């Protein structure tokens, strides 16, 4: 049961104060956690499940319930965002598995004149690529996805990521590089498994002598 012990005075709490309050079951710590981090959790979930508000709200609610249940188990030196991101990531992965919607999509590029509006087929393929990215991210390690989101979607600098997630600039750069390689490898593997025709061999590309003379 979350209770209020009146331990806090400031309207904004540090991560350490919130962690301490959650470990003690303090209601104010829970309220401050929700106020300070709920928007970030919502954005993280939306990036992995899509922009359907009902779906996002469902996964967000499950995430916050899981957060509430595990707050007392936090370590004293825990940073809140990596912990929240890991729980958010797990809940989005559960959503995809429960709905059996993780699938391999056709990721071939559709050449088009950029001066013309996209055709319905092009729009469909673009939407499928977006969903493919979401499903691949849901399969990856939570730390990797959190780093990629912070860097490329939130536009945070390495210094800001260190402040948010801890570690050193060198370690964050190294983890970010591994995350990029992991995503690239997964994406390329899906491309190879798609129904795109294989590239012709050297022999197939070279016509018989004199054939087109």
C-alpha positions as CSV (number, residue, x, y, z in Angstrom):
1,X,0.0,0.0,0.0
2,X,1.3,3.4,-0.9
3,X,1.2,5.9,1.9
4,X,2.1,9.5,2.5
5,X,4.5,10.3,5.3
6,X,5.1,13.9,4.5
7,X,8.8,13.4,4.0
8,X,9.1,15.8,1.1
9,X,8.8,19.6,0.9
10,X,9.9,20.6,-2.7
11,X,7.4,20.3,-5.5
12,X,10.0,18.6,-7.7
13,X,11.9,15.6,-6.4
14,X,15.2,14.2,-7.5
15,X,15.4,10.7,-8.7
16,X,17.1,9.7,-5.4
17,X,14.2,11.2,-3.4
18,X,11.6,9.5,-5.6
19,X,13.4,6.1,-5.3
20,X,13.7,6.5,-1.5
21,X,10.0,7.3,-1.3
22,X,8.9,4.4,-3.6
23,X,11.0,2.0,-1.4
24,X,9.1,3.3,1.6
25,X,5.7,3.2,-0.1
26,X,5.3,7.0,0.0
27,X,2.3,8.3,-2.0
28,X,3.9,11.6,-2.7
29,X,6.9,9.9,-4.3
30,X,4.5,8.0,-6.6
31,X,2.6,11.2,-7.5
32,X,5.9,12.9,-8.4
33,X,7.1,10.0,-10.4
34,X,3.9,10.1,-12.4
35,X,4.0,13.8,-13.0
36,X,7.7,13.9,-13.9
37,X,7.9,10.8,-16.0
38,X,4.5,9.8,-17.4
39,X,4.8,11.9,-20.6
40,X,8.2,10.3,-21.3
41,X,6.7,6.8,-20.7
42,X,3.7,7.6,-22.9
43,X,6.0,8.7,-25.8
44,X,8.2,5.6,-25.4
45,X,5.2,3.3,-25.6
46,X,3.6,5.1,-28.5
47,X,6.9,4.8,-30.5
48,X,6.8,1.0,-30.1
49,X,3.1,0.3,-30.5
50,X,1.9,3.1,-32.8
51,X,-0.3,6.1,-32.5
52,X,-3.6,4.4,-31.7
53,X,-4.5,6.1,-28.5
54,X,-6.5,3.2,-27.1
55,X,-3.7,0.8,-27.6
56,X,-1.1,3.3,-26.2
57,X,-3.4,3.9,-23.2
58,X,-3.8,0.2,-22.6
59,X,0.0,-0.5,-22.7
60,X,0.7,2.6,-20.7
61,X,-1.7,1.6,-18.0
62,X,-0.2,-1.9,-17.8
63,X,3.3,-0.3,-17.6
64,X,2.4,2.0,-14.7
65,X,0.7,-0.9,-12.8
66,X,3.9,-2.9,-13.2
67,X,5.9,0.2,-12.0
68,X,3.7,0.5,-8.9
69,X,4.1,-3.2,-8.1
70,X,7.9,-3.1,-8.3
71,X,8.7,0.3,-6.7
72,X,9.6,-1.2,-3.3
73,X,12.2,-3.4,-5.0
74,X,14.3,-0.6,-6.4
75,X,17.9,-0.4,-5.4
76,X,18.9,2.8,-3.5
77,X,21.2,4.0,-6.3
78,X,18.7,3.2,-9.1
79,X,18.1,5.8,-11.9
80,X,14.5,6.1,-12.7
81,X,14.4,6.4,-16.5
82,X,16.4,3.2,-17.3
83,X,14.1,1.3,-14.9
84,X,10.9,2.8,-16.3
85,X,12.1,2.3,-19.9
86,X,12.8,-1.4,-19.2
87,X,9.3,-1.9,-17.8
88,X,7.8,0.0,-20.7
89,X,9.8,-2.1,-23.1
90,X,8.7,-5.3,-21.5
91,X,5.0,-4.3,-21.6
92,X,5.2,-3.3,-25.3
93,X,6.9,-6.6,-26.1
94,X,4.1,-8.5,-24.3
95,X,1.5,-6.5,-26.3
96,X,3.0,-7.5,-29.6
97,X,3.3,-11.2,-28.5
98,X,-0.3,-11.2,-27.1
99,X,-1.7,-9.8,-30.3
100,X,0.5,-12.0,-32.6
101,X,1.3,-9.0,-34.7
102,X,5.1,-9.2,-34.9
103,X,5.6,-10.3,-38.5
104,X,8.1,-10.0,-41.3
105,X,7.0,-7.4,-43.8
106,X,8.0,-6.7,-47.3
107,X,10.7,-4.0,-47.0
108,X,11.6,-3.5,-50.7
109,X,11.9,0.1,-51.8
110,X,9.3,1.5,-54.2
111,X,10.9,3.9,-56.7
112,X,8.8,6.9,-57.3
113,X,9.0,10.5,-58.6
114,X,9.4,12.6,-55.5
115,X,7.5,15.4,-57.2
116,X,4.3,13.3,-57.4
117,X,2.1,12.4,-54.4
118,X,2.6,8.8,-53.1
119,X,0.3,6.1,-54.5
120,X,-1.8,4.0,-52.2
121,X,0.7,1.1,-52.6
122,X,3.6,3.4,-51.6
123,X,1.7,4.7,-48.6
124,X,0.9,1.1,-47.6
125,X,4.6,0.1,-47.9
126,X,5.7,3.1,-45.9
127,X,3.2,2.2,-43.1
128,X,4.5,-1.4,-43.2
129,X,8.1,-0.2,-42.8
130,X,7.1,1.9,-39.8
131,X,5.5,-1.1,-38.2
132,X,8.5,-3.2,-39.1
133,X,10.7,-0.7,-37.2
134,X,8.4,-0.9,-34.2
135,X,8.4,-4.7,-34.1
136,X,12.2,-4.8,-34.5
137,X,12.7,-2.3,-31.6
138,X,10.3,-4.3,-29.4
139,X,12.5,-7.4,-30.0
140,X,15.7,-5.6,-29.0
141,X,17.3,-5.0,-25.6
142,X,15.5,-2.3,-23.6
143,X,18.7,-0.4,-22.9
144,X,19.5,-0.3,-26.7
145,X,16.1,1.0,-27.6
146,X,16.2,3.6,-24.8
147,X,19.5,4.9,-26.1
148,X,18.4,5.0,-29.8
149,X,15.2,6.8,-28.8
150,X,17.0,9.3,-26.7
151,X,19.6,10.1,-29.4
152,X,17.6,9.9,-32.6
153,X,14.0,10.6,-31.6
154,X,14.4,12.9,-28.6
155,X,17.6,14.6,-30.0
156,X,19.5,14.4,-26.8
157,X,23.2,14.9,-26.7
158,X,25.6,12.4,-25.3
159,X,26.0,14.5,-22.2
160,X,22.2,14.7,-21.7
161,X,21.9,10.9,-22.2
162,X,24.6,10.4,-19.5
163,X,22.6,12.7,-17.1
164,X,19.4,10.7,-17.9
165,X,20.8,7.2,-17.8
166,X,24.1,7.3,-16.0
167,X,27.5,5.9,-17.1
168,X,30.2,7.9,-18.8
169,X,30.3,9.5,-22.3
170,X,32.6,6.8,-23.5
171,X,30.3,4.0,-22.3
172,X,27.2,5.7,-23.8
173,X,28.9,6.1,-27.1
174,X,30.0,2.4,-27.1
175,X,26.5,1.2,-26.1
176,X,24.9,3.4,-28.7
177,X,27.2,2.0,-31.4
178,X,26.3,-1.5,-30.4
179,X,22.6,-0.6,-30.5
180,X,22.9,0.8,-34.0
181,X,24.7,-2.3,-35.2
182,X,22.1,-4.5,-33.6
183,X,19.2,-2.7,-35.3
184,X,21.0,-2.6,-38.6
185,X,21.7,-6.4,-38.5
186,X,18.1,-7.1,-37.6
187,X,16.8,-4.9,-40.4
188,X,19.1,-6.4,-43.0
189,X,18.2,-9.9,-41.9
190,X,14.5,-9.1,-42.5
191,X,15.4,-7.7,-45.9
192,X,17.2,-10.9,-46.8
193,X,14.3,-13.1,-45.6
194,X,11.7,-11.1,-47.6
195,X,10.4,-12.2,-51.0
196,X,12.6,-9.9,-52.9
197,X,14.3,-11.6,-55.9
198,X,17.9,-12.5,-55.3
199,X,20.5,-10.4,-57.1
200,X,21.7,-12.0,-60.3
201,X,25.0,-13.7,-60.3
202,X,27.9,-12.5,-62.4
203,X,27.1,-15.2,-65.0
204,X,23.4,-14.1,-65.1
205,X,24.4,-10.5,-65.6
206,X,26.8,-11.2,-68.5
207,X,24.9,-12.0,-71.7
208,X,26.3,-14.7,-74.1
209,X,28.8,-13.3,-76.5
210,X,27.1,-11.9,-79.6
211,X,23.6,-12.3,-78.3
212,X,22.9,-8.5,-78.5
213,X,25.1,-7.8,-81.5
